């Protein structure tokens, strides 16, 4: 692209640059011609055989030219070109609109004060085609004649590249204005001061400050002394590092508080000085707020959601087809870029989303932005849930749409999992709550909000537990219930909650403490049931029967247990003992059998009393059964006075003359009956009936609590399973996005390094040839002019020509070795990333191991901070193995990094003598162990690990490394990759002070697993 600060036809410095090939050749020719140091034969040979077009002009006419000029003008012969006027070799006007003749006259007139000038010019071939050339015009005086020597070099390719660069700059500008994250430009002045240049529209919207308002301001002037000093420090770190740096920062703007994920990219000028910093920042305020709220609560919920790589697509609004696409969109849809641009909209967009696609086209044509969610199609026919943001964009002088496509499949799956978990919590009619260890509410279900009279629109998160408890219950729950739950895992009891209107609600409550793997409590959950009605019944009973303290004691003993069997056993024994009857029993009604029956399940008797345990058909009870079905209390003082003969026969057969029967029905619908029998007639007093009724009411409460506990245990297990599944899904999402970003980053770096290295490597051979040619020319000069002029001799001595001649080949050889080394590293990076090998295919496992070792080579070499680590390869003869190569490389990387960390830490605690006697090493051994399986052994001679650590090495989030150095998910993901994705096994063998060995076994083919 030409320099926009100078017209392409304006003259430059009259002295050609040393790195300009045209200037060098022409300058030598002028020196040779004007100095008469070359013979006419040599001059003619240089003129005729030059690869550049050369012409000689006199009085505006061409008097001579070489064959390169004839070929460039597409003339049939030299004579045809010489017959042309110089004005016939150019179009009537130059691209700037100025007449070619007038401009040529200006060029020649300018030569009066200078000997040569360089400029760009539009010429015209004899067949009418216009073309750009780079012109060096030199004035030569020979025998009083003024001759102009002209050298042309065609620059068509460069002009095309300049146009493409302008188009690319315009595309980048559109993306700069369309992206939703903040981009800020900062100038670095010569004195080290920082001055803002401006920021993009997204930043203007976030900060509420127009870009023009910040131009020329320092960090302190824009952000205040405190925050400006922090920003200045970060900019200074970027200058000192000389490379991009990324960090999180708190920075208020426009009166609002923001958290940013900031990246500083330094830009260098031609002198290598950093003259500008490009600041890219993502607003992570919402994420920071969420992290702060959840950080102290549920540690097993913590996760890091990284930025998803979005696809960028440019669509032709006339055809609806894609004309340009980035690699992320290609990977997302499974097509190559060449395949992508050939697709019709119906091949890319799901038929259910085609109406949104047509709306997208109409909206962009109207010059408006567009946003929607829809479904795209993968190359294999599967559906992709996407989120699309589009803006109008002019591309190649035509209206297009610039779209950012985000794959939201994982997000939808997570939302569905969260919805299922929420549905479980919201299904119960009891209050379900979750709180952190500081006593702040994290969640309350709808039933709980109704109970506490919290409006549905109000989020209870952050509400202190103490605000929903009465003063008496604060002591019970906060000082007794929670400490007991933390110590024993669970606490159950009764307390009183306080609604928004001030109503006191008696409740039965279960508190469960949820702990991490190391026993540390992470959060609390509770199940609360409103027992207002039961409490009212208790109060009424106490008022009527205060004198029955013994009954209260019995009731307390019955309610101490949540086990149905224990409750019933205690109840019948205490009632029989208290009422002094011969037998007390409890029976359940079983209506679901083919012939309904009553079953006596518990009995307490005096000595030598017949057993009543067993089943009794409904017909055997006669009219007694009908009364029990409607929950009537039945008092039989003397069975001989009963009118129903069936009932009389039943009690005669059992040997009892009197009976008191109290039925009850629990919330689940079951009907039970408490029976008191006496062998002799007995008059049942009202007090006895009331006391037994009171006991039955308390028994109902106890049974309800036992049923509630069973339900809570079941629900707790369901919640635990759902949480584990959600955690597993989140873990997969984190690592998938992490490795996707890492793989793209590695491949991008490899690609960006590969281009300039190939350029350097490709130019080494011609550079070496040119050097040999120049040295040969110098030798020729020395042979024909053994006694050079003093000035030349002084120059030879000054540059030490003999040394340069001997050292230059070694210099080029060193450059070639360095380029080859960089190409090896780039190849290893590409092999490791395996971005083009997401599918299962047959690969060489040794190649993946070697690429991983190349990436880790800087950690294997000895430095001033740590000694070197030997790697011993014992590769077996392995065939190609079907696997997911990128995932398998990830496993190798995780294991090798852990081994290196262990060895480096081990060496820090050893003396130089100990290290010399037993240097740190890693042994990698591969072998084919079965006809259809291979094994990879990776062993180190580090410190090893204790048995307790070894047992948990594959647990998610388990790590022995300090905070910030390890996440505890690497080995867990490695275990999943080997066992689930490859159908293999991974085992760890370690002995303290003797090292660690991990053995990976996978099948040669994945046919069974894939099917």
N, C-alpha and C positions, 0 to 999 in steps of 0.2 A: 504494500500500500504506500503511495507517495506521501511524503511529509506534507501535511495540510498547512504548515506555516510558510511554505514556499511554492510558488507556481511551478508546475512540472517543466516549464519552458524558461524559467529564470536561470541565469548563469550562476554557477557556484564559485567556490574558491578557484582562482585560475591555476593553482598548482594541483595536479591530480593527487588523490590520496594514494598512499603506498599500498593499500590493500585493494585498490581498484585495478582489475586486470587490464582494462582498456587504457587507463592512465599509465600503467607501468610500461606496456608495449610501446604506446605512442611516445612517452617521454624518452625511452631508449632510442626510438627511431629519430626523434628530433635531435637528440644529442649526437647521434651517429651522423646525421645528415649535415647539421650546421657546423659540427666540429671537424668534418672531413676525416673522421677516424676510421671509417669503413670504406672499403672499395665500392665502386658502383655495382659490381657483381653481387657483393654481399647485401647491399641495400636492396637491389632488385629481388634477390632471393627472399629476403624478409618480407618485402612488400607483396610479392606474388603469392607466397605460401602461407601468409597469415590466415588464421581461421576466422578473424574478424574482417568485415567489409571495410576496405580502404579506398578512398578517392582523393584525387588531387584536383583542386579548383583554382582557376585563374580567371579574373574578371567575370565571376559568376557562372563560368562554364566548366564542365568536367573535362579535364585534359588527360586523365589517366585513372585507371581503377584496376583492382585485382579480381580474380575469379570468384572470391567470396562475395564481392559486391554484385557481380553479374548474377550469381545464384540467388542472392537475397532479393534482387529486383525482378527475378524471373525473366531475364532477357535471354534471347536465343544466342547472343554473342556479345563479346566485349564492344564491338563496333556499334551494336544497337544501343548499348547504354551510353557510349560516348556521344552518340548523336542526340541524346536527350538534353534539353535545357534543364538547369537545376530546378526551375519552377515547375517542370513537369513531374518531378519526383515527389511532390507533396500535394495534398488536397488544397482546394482553394482557401479554406480557413482551417486553422488549428482548433482543437477541442475547446479552447477558451474563447472562441469566437473571433479572434484576431486574424487578419489576413496573413496567409503564409508568406507572401512576398514581403509585406511590410515588416513582419516579424523577423524574416531572414535578414533584411537590410539592417535592422537594429542589431542583430547578432554580429554581422560583419563590421558594423560601425564601432561596436564595443571593442573589437579586436585592435583598434588603433592604440589603445592604452595598455594592452596586455597581449601576451604571446599565445595564450591558450585559454579555453574555457570549456566547461562541461555542462550539458543540459540534456533534456529529454525532448523528443520531436516525433510528430506523426508524419510518416512518409507514405507514399502510394506506389505500389508495384505497377508494372506495365499492364497487368491484367485487371487493374482497378481496385485491388484489395488494399485497404489502409492497414498500417501496422506501426506499432510503437518501437522506437529505437532509443538507445542511450548513445549520445553523440559526444565525441571529444574533437574539438576544432582547434588546430594548431597552425599558427602563422610561421612560414619559413621564407627567408629571403635568400635567393640564389641568383648570383650575377645580376643584382639589381632588380630581379623579378620578385613580385610578392605572390607566393604560392600558399594556398591553404590546404593543409593535410587534414583529412576528415576520417575518423574511425567510427564505424557503426557497430552496435551490438543490439540484436533484437531482444526486447524485454516483454514479449507477449505473456509469457507464463507469470512473470512478476506482476503485471498489471491485472491478470486474472486473479492472482492470489490476493492482491490489494482489494479488489472488489469483494471477494469472499470474506476477507477480514472485516470490511465495512458492514457486510450483512450479519456477520457473527456478532459484531459490536452492537448492532441494533437489536438482535435477538437477546443478548445479555442484558441490554437496557430494559427491554420489556419484562424479562424475568425479574430484574431488580425491582421494578415497580409493582410486579404482580405478587411476589412472595409475601407471606403473612408474617415472616419474622423480621426482626430489626437489622438494618444494615446502616452503618455510620462510617463516614470517611474522615480521617484525621491527618492533617499535614504535620510533618516533622521538620521544623525549620533548622537552618544551619547552626543556630545557637542551642539547639536541643529543646526549644519550646514546642509545645503541642498546640495546634490551632484547628478547630473544627471546620470542615469544609461543607458538611451537610449530611442529611440522612433521608432514608426512603419514605414513601407514603405510609407504610405500615407503622413506622416509628412515630410519624406525625400523629396518626390516629391513637396510638397507645399513650404518648406523652402529652398530646394536646398542644404541642409546640410546633409551629411551621419550621421547615428546614431553613428558610431564610433567616430566621431569628437566631440561629446558632452559629452562623458563618463568622469566622474570625475569633470566636471566643475560646478562652483557655478552659481546662476542666474546672478550675475553681470558679471562674465567672459563670459557668453554666450550672454547676451542681453544688456550689457552696464550698467553703474551705475544707470541711471534714470529709465529705464524699469526693470532692475534687482531688484531694490529696491521695485518697485510695486509688482513684482512677489513674492518676498520674503515675503512681508506683507500679500499677499493672502495665501501663504503656512502657515504662522504663524497663520492666522485666522482659517485655517483648523485644525491645531494642537490644538488650544485652544478650538474649538468647539467639536472636537473628533468625528464629524459626517460629511458626505458628504455635500459640499456647492457648489452652482451653481451661476455663475455670467457671465456678458458680460465684455470683456476687449479688449482694443486696444493694439496690441503687434506686432511691426515690426520684421520680421525674414528674413534673407538672403537678405537684401536690399529691401524688399517689405513690404508694409503696409498691415496688416491683422486685421480684427475684428473676435473675437472668442467667442462662447458660451461655457464656460469652466466649467467643473465639477471636483472637487477635492475629491477623495475617499481615506480616511486614512486606512492603513492596520496595524494591531497590531500583535506583536509577542506573544510568550507564556507568557511573563511577563505582557502583557497588555500595553506595550509601543508602540506608533506609530513609526514604523521603516521604513515605505515606504508610499509614496503618489502616487496614480495612477491618472494622469491628462488626462481627456477625453475632447477634444475640437472639436467643429464643426465650420468650416469656414463659417461665416455669413457676409463676406465682401460685397458680392453683395447685400444682403438684406439691409445692413446698408447704402450703397450708394443710393439704391432706396428709402429708408425711408427718407434720408436727402433731396433728390430731391423733394419728394412729401409732406413732412411734413407741409410746409407752404402754400401749394396750396389748395388742395381739402380735407378739414378735414373730409367730409363725405365719402371719399374714404379710410380713414385710417383703417387698419385691421392688425391683427397679424396672420401670417401663421405659424402654429406650425408643428413640425416634424411629418410626417405621420408614423405610425407603420407599418413596412415592414414585410412580411412573409419570413421565411428562410426554404428552402426545400433542402434535400439531395436526389439525384436521382441516382439509379443504372444504369450505362451506358450499361450494358448487356441487362437488361430487359426493361429499360425505365420507371420503376415504382419508386415511391417515397418510401424510406425506413425510412425516419425520417422527421418530420415537426414540426414547432413551433406553439403555439396557435394563433398567428396573422394570419398565413396562413389558419388555420382551420376556424377562424371566417370569413376571407375574402371569403372562398369558401363554408362555411356552413356545413362542415363535421367535425366529431370528428377525433382525431388522428388515432384511430383504423380503421375508415372507409377510411381515406385518403390513408393509405399505401396499401389498397386493390384495389385502382382504377387503371384502365388501362389508358395509355396516352390519348386515344380517349375519355374517360369519363371526363378528366380534361381539355383538350385543345380543343378549338373550331376548327372545321374542316378547316376553312380558315387559321388557324395558324399552322396546322400540318406540312407544309413544313418547317417553321421556327424551329419547334421542332426537326425535323430530322437533320436540319443544326446545331442546338444547340448540339445534341449528337455527330456529326462528329467533330465539332470544339473542344469540350471538350476532346474527345478522342485523338485529335492531340496535346493536352496539351496547348491550347490557351484559353484566356478568351473570353467570348461571351456576347453580349448585343443586345437586340431587344425590340420592343414593339409589343404586340399581344393581343389576346382575350382568356381568360380562361372561364370555365363554372362553374356556381354556382350549388349547389346541387338542387336548385329549377328549374334549366334549363335556368336561365337568364345569360346574358353575362357580363363579367368583363373585362374592359380595364386595361391591366397591362403593367408594364415596368420591364424587367428581366435583371439582371446582374449576370453572372455565372463565376465561376473559377473552374479549375480542383481540385479535392480533394480526397485524399486516405482515405477511411473509411472502417474499419474492414478488412484491408489488401487487399482491392479491389479498383480499380479506380471508383470514383463517381464524381458527379458534385454538388458543393455547390452553390445554387441560392438564390439571394435576389429578392423577388417579391414585387413590389409596385403597389398599386391600384391607377390608374391615371384617374378613371372615373370622379371624381369631377373636376380635372384639365381640362379634355377635355370639360366638360360642361361649365366651366368658359371661356375657350378659344373660344368656340362657341358663348357664349353670348357676349364676347368682339368683336368677328368678326362681329356679327350682328350690334353692336353699331358702329364699324368702317365703315361698309358698308354704314350706313346711312350718316355718315359724309363725306365719300368719294364720294357719289353719286352726290352731288351738284356741279355745275360748278363755284360757288362763292367760295371765300376764307373763310374758317371756321377756326378760331383760338381760342386757350385757353391759358390764361396767369395767373400767380399767382399775388398776391397783391403787389409784389415787382417789377412787370413789366418785368418778365422773361417768355419767351415763353415756354409753356408745350406741345403744339401740333399745327401743321398746316397741313391741308389736302393737297392732291396731287395738286388740282387746285390752292391752295395758293402757293405751292412751284413753280409751273410753272409760276404763275404771278410774283413772286419775283425773279425768275431765280435761285432758290436754287437747286443744283444737287439732284437727287432722292436718291443717296447713302448717302447724308449728313443729319444727324439728327439735326433738328433746336432746340431741347430742350435746354433751358438755354439761348437762344439768347435774348438780351435785346430788348424791343419794340422800344426803341429810335433809334436803328440802322436801322430800316426799315421805318422811317419817315423823311420827309424833315424838315428843321429847322422851317419853318412856321407851319407845321402840329404838331410838338412837343407841341407847345403852345396850339393848338386846342384840341388835343387828351389827352395829359398828364395833362394840367391845367384846361381844361373845360370838355371834354367828360367824362373822367373817374370819376372825382369828382361828376358830375351830375348823372352818372349812379349809383354810390354808394349811392347817396342821394335819387334819384327817382326810381332806379331800371333799367332804360334804358336810353340811349342817342342815337340819330341818327343825322347824319350830313355828311359833306363831308370833306375829307382830301386828302393829297397827299402822296402816298407810294413811296419808293425808292427801285428799283431792284438792283441786284448785279452788273449789268453793269452801274449803275448810272442813268438809265431812270426813270423819274418822272411819276408816274401813278396816275391820278386823280381817286378817288373812292368815292362811297357813302357807308357809314359805319354805322352799328348799334352795339352799345356796351351794353351788358347786365351784370349786377352785380348779382352774385349768392350768396345768404346769408344763414347762418346757422339758426337754429330755433330761436336762441336768437337775430337775426338781424345782427350778425357779418358777414361782407363780407368775403367770402372764396376764390373765384377766379372770373375771368372775361372771358366772351366769346364774340366773335365778328363775324359779317357777313359782308364781304366786297365784293362789286361789282365794277368791272372796268367800269368807265364811260368816258373813253378817247374819244370815238366817240361823246357822248353827249356833252362833254365839248368843243370839237372842233366846234360842231354846235353852241353852245352858243357864242363862241368867234366870229365866222363868223357873227352871228346875231348882236352882239354888234357893230362890225365894220360897218355893213351896216345900223344900225338903232340906232345910239347913241342918235339921237335927240328924239327917242321915249322913254323917261324916264318913261312916264306913263305906257307904255307897260311892262317895267321891274317891275314896282310896282305891276301890275296885276299878272305878272308871279310869283313874290315872294309870293303874297297872295295865289295863287293857290297851290304852292308847299309846303306851310306850313303844309298841312294836308296830312295824309296817308289814309283818308277815301274816297272811290270812290264817294259816294253820295255827300259829302261836296265839293269835287273837282269839280264835274260837276256843282253843283249849283252855286258855286263861278264863274266858268268860263263863263257860259252863261249870268249871270247877269252883269259881268264886261265888256264882249265883247259887249253886247247890249248897255250898257251905253256909252262905249268908242266910238263905231262906229255910235251911234245915229240911229239905225235901229228900225223898229216897232216890230220885234220879232227875238229872237235868241234861237235856240233849238239844242238839241243833240239827235241823234238816233243811236241805235245799230242794226246791221244786224243779224238776227236769222235764220240760214240756216237749223237747225236740225228739224224744225217742218214739219208736213206732207205737208204743203204749206208754203214755206219760206216767211218771211215778214220782214219789217223794223218797229222798235218800237221807237217812240219818248219818251224818258224817262225824259227829262228836257226841260223847256222852260221859258224864261224871256221875258215879253212883256210890251209894253207901255199900258196905260189905254185903256179899251174897245176894246181890240184886241181878235180875236177868238183863242181858244185853239187848239194846234196841237197835244197834248198828245194822244197816242194811237197807234194801229197797222195799217200798210199799206201793203197790199199784194204787192209782187214784180211787178206783172203785172200792178198795178196801177201807177207805176213810169215810165213805158215805157222805152225809151232809156236812161233816166237819171240813172236808176239802173245799166245798163251795164257800164256806165262811172265811176260810184262810185265803182263798183266791181274791176276795174283795178286801183283804187286810183287816178283817174284824178280829178283835180280841175275843177268844173263846175261853170261858171259865166253866169247868165241869167240877162241881163239888162232890157229886156222887154219881158214878156212871150208871148205877141201877135206876136213876131217875130220868135218864135220857130217853127220849121217845124213839130215836132212830135205832132199830135193832142192829144195823151194821156197825154203828159206833159202839154199842154195848158189847157186841161180840168181839170187836178189835181189842178193847181194853180188858175184857175177861181173859182173852188169850194171852195178853201181855202181862197180866197179873197186877194191874193198877186200877185203883178205884176213883182217884181224883186227878185232874189235869188242868193246868193253866197254859194256854197257848197264845203267844204273841208273835204275829207275822210282821215282816218288814220287807221293804223293797229298796234295793240300792240303785244309784243312778244308772247303772248298766242295764237295769230291767229285771235282774234276778230277784226271785222271791224266796226268802228264808223264814224259818219259824223257830222260835225258842220255846221249848216245852219243859214244864216242870210237872213231874208225876209223883204221886204218893200212893202207897199200897193201901192205905185206908182213906175213907172219905175225909175231906178237909174243906173248911170254909175259907175261901180266898178273900181277904179284906181288901178294901179300896186302896189302903196304903200300900199293900203288897203289890197290887196291880200297878199303881202309879210308880212305885219304886222300880218294878221290872220294866215298865215302859221307859223310865228315865235311863235305865241301863241299856235298853235296846237303842234308844236315841244316841247314846254315847258309842255304842257298838257300831251303829251305822256310820257315825263320824269316823271312827277308827278304820272301818272297812273302806270308807271313801278315801281316807288318807293313804291307806295301803294301795288302793287302786290307782290313786293319783301318783304315788311313788313309782308303781310299776309303769305307768304311762310315761312319767318323766324319764325313767331309765331308758325306755324304748326310744323316746324322742331324742334323748341325749346321744344314744348310739347312732340314730339316724343322722343327727347333726354332725357327729364326729366323722362319720363316713363321708358325708357331703363335704365337710371342710377338708378332709384328706384328698378327696377327688379334686376340689377346687385348687388346693395347694399344688397338687401334681400338675394340673393344667397350667397354672401360672408359672411353675418352674419350667415347663416345656416352652411356654411363650417367651420367657426371659432369655433362655439359652438360644432358642431358634433365632430371635431377633438379634441377639448379641453376635452369634456366629455368622448370621447373614450380613450384619454391618461389618464385622471383622473381615469376612471373605471378600466383600466388595472393596473395603479399604485396601487390603493386601493386593487384590487384582488391579485396582486403580493405580496404586503406587508402582506396581510392576510394569503396567502399561506406560505410565508417564516416564519412568526411567528408561524403558526399552527404546522409546523413540529417539531421544538424544544420543543414547549409546550407539544405536544402529547408525545414526548419522556420523558420529565420530569414527566408528569402526569402518564404515563404508568409505570414508575419505582418507583413511590411513594409507591404503595402497597407492592411490594417485599422488598423495603428498610425498610418499617415499620415492615414487617414480620422478616427480618434479625435482625432488632434492638431488637425485642421481643425475638428472639432466643438467641442473645448475652447476653441480660439482664438475661434471664433464666439460661444461662451457668454461668454467674457471681454469681447469687444466689446459684447455685449448689456448685460452688467453696466455697462460704462463708459458706454454710451449712456443708461441709465436712472438710474445713480447717478454722475453726473459728479464729485461731491464725496464720495469714500469717507471712512470713518472714519480717524483718524490711524494706527491700528494697521495697517489694510490698506495705507495709503499707504506706511508704513515698510517693509512686506513687499515691495511692488512695487519700491521703490528698492533694497532689499537684494538681491533676485534679479535686478535689471536686466531687468525684464519686456520692455522694447522689444528688447533684444539677444536674449533667449531667443526672442522671437517671430520675429525675422528669421533667427536662426541654426539654429533647430530644423529647418526644411525642408531646409537645406543638409546638416545632420547626417544626416537620413534618406536623402538622395540619396547621400551618401558611403557609407553602410552598404549601399545597394542596389548601388552600383558594386563594392564589395568582394565582396559575395555573388555577383554575376555572374562576377567574375574567378575565384573559387574554383570555381564550377560549370564554367567553361571548363577549368580544370586537371583537375578530376575526370573530365570527359569525355575529355580527352587520355589520362589514366592508363588509363581503361577501354579506350579504343581501342588503346593500346599493348599492354596485357596480352593482349587477344584470347582470354581464357579460354574463351569460348563459340564460338570459331572454330578449333577444332583440326583440322577437316576442310578439305579443299581447296575453296575457293569463290571466286566472282568478287568482287573488292573494288577500291576506289579506292586505288591506291598512294600518291597524293598525301596522302590522309588519314592513312596510316601514317607518312609522312615528317613531316607537320606535328605529329602527336602526339608523335613522338620529339623534335622540336625544342622543344616545350613543356616536356617533362620536363627537357631540357638547358638551359632558358632561363637558370637561375642561373649556368651556366658561360659563357654568351654575353654576359651583361651586364658592364659595367665595374665593378670593385671597387677597393679600395685596394691589393689584391695584384696585380691584373693588369688590363690594358686590355680594353675590349670587343672582341668578335669579330663581324664582320658576316656575315650569312647572305644570300646572293643566290639567290633562287629563279627559275629559268628553266623553268617547267613547260610541257611541250607538251600538246597535245590528245590525252590517252590514253583509250582505252576501259577498261571494267572488265577486270581481269586475274585469271585463275584461278590461285590460289596458296594456300600455307599462310601466312595473314596474320601470325600470331604469330611464325613463324620468320623471315619476311621483315623484320618490325620488329626482330627480334634482330640481323639483319645490318646494318640501317641504324644501330642503336645502336652496334654494335662499330666500324663504320667511322667514325662521327661522333666517338665517344669517342677513338679513336686520333688523329683529326685535331686535336681540341681539345688533347690531351696534347702533340702536336708543336708546335702554335701557341703554347701557353702556355710551353713550354720555350724556344722560339725567342725569344719576347718578353722572357724573363728576361735574355737576352744582348744585347738591343738597347736603345739609348738612347731617350729620349722623342721626340727629334727624328726618329730613324729610324722610330719607330712612327707618328708623325704623317704622315710622307711616304708610308709604305706600310703602312697598317693591316692587321692580320690579317683574313683573310676566308675563307669557305667558299662555293663555288658548287655549287648542286644543279641539275642540268639533266636533264630527262626528254624522251624522244622515241620515236616509233614508227618503227623503222628498217626493218621489213619488214611485209608484210601480217599476219604472224602472230608478230611479236616486238617487244618494247619494250626500251629501254635506259635505265639510270639512271647518270648521271655525277656523282660526288662528288669535287670537287677543292679543294685548299687551296693557299695560297701560302706554306707553311711551309718548313722547311729541306730537305725532300726526304730521300732516302736513297741510300746507295751501292749499286752493282750487287749486291755480295755479300749485302747485307741484303734487297734486293728479290727475289732469287732464292729466298729461304727464308721469305718472309713468310707463306706458307700452310702451313709445316711445323708439325706438332703440337709443343707445348711450346717453340717458338722465340720468344724475346722479347728485345728490347733494353732493356727497362725494368728498374729495379733490383728486387732481391728484395723481395717483399711488395706490389709495385705492379702486376705483370702476371704472368699464368699461362702465356701463350703458347698458349692454346687458342681464343681468340676468333676469330681470322682463320681458323684451321683449321676450326672448326665452320661459319663463314660460307661457306667454300669448299664444304664438304660440303652445306650447305643449298641453295646455288645450283646446284651441278653434279649432285648425286645426287637431291635431293628435288624440284628444279624442272626438271631437264634443261637448265640454262642454262650460262652461262660468266661468269667474273669475272677481270678482268685488272688488273694494277697497272702504272702508268706513273709513273716518278719520276726526277727529275734533281736532284742536289745543288744546294741554294741556289735552286731554282726551283719547288719544291712537288711535290705528289703527287696523282695522279688515279686513282681506281678506277672501272672501268666494269663494270656488271652488265647482262647481257642474259638475258632469260627469255622463253619462249613465252607467247603470250596465253592458250592453253588447254593443260591438262595431260592431255588425253584419251589421247594416245599413251603418256605416262609411266605413268599410272595403270593402263592396260590391260596 
